[in-house]
Amino acid sequence: MDYGKFKYETALKARESRKNQTQTIVKEIKLRPKIDPHDYGTKKGHVERFLKAGDKVKVTIMFRGREQSRPELGFRLLQRLAGDVEELGFVEAQPKQDGRNMIMVIGPHRKKSETKAHTPAPASSPSRPVPSPRAAAASQEAPEPAETEAPADGAAVPGPA
């Protein structure tokens, strides 16, 4: 057997198997326990965008100073976020305290490859071509010649000479 042919075939198989793989990307969003409602909405929008793209999201709540004595505030915030993005993803790792931070991981309902397959195609061009303005103007300037018809009573009508 030809060794070059064998190497070529194994390289083709490896390329085909890589084509069907998707890389798992974990995006991270950081929050604070005393977050403003508008800022929360913005962060929630980022999480939704990441989940729609098929990526996992690691949500981190950072506690500072006296906030560390109230971890239930962070837990409630994470539960609220999980409820808000429930239709796009599910909680993979429940919230847990890790030093000064509380961490939760949310995964998408659909895989990344399925998300790419379900994206809508770009709008196509119209089925019939639209005439250019110059061509439209030329068709309006030269009207088609009118045909003369004889009246029903048989009288002759003079036509254009």
Buried (B, 14 or more C-beta within 10 A) or exposed (E): EEEEEEEEEEEEEEEEEEEEEEEEEEBEBEBBBEBEEEEBEEBBEEBBEBBBBBBBBBBBBEBEEEBEEEBEBBBEBBBEBBEBBEEBBBBEEEBEBEEEEBBBBBBBEBEBEEBEEEEEEEEEEEEEEEEEEEEEEEEEEEEEEEEEEEEEEEEEEEEEE
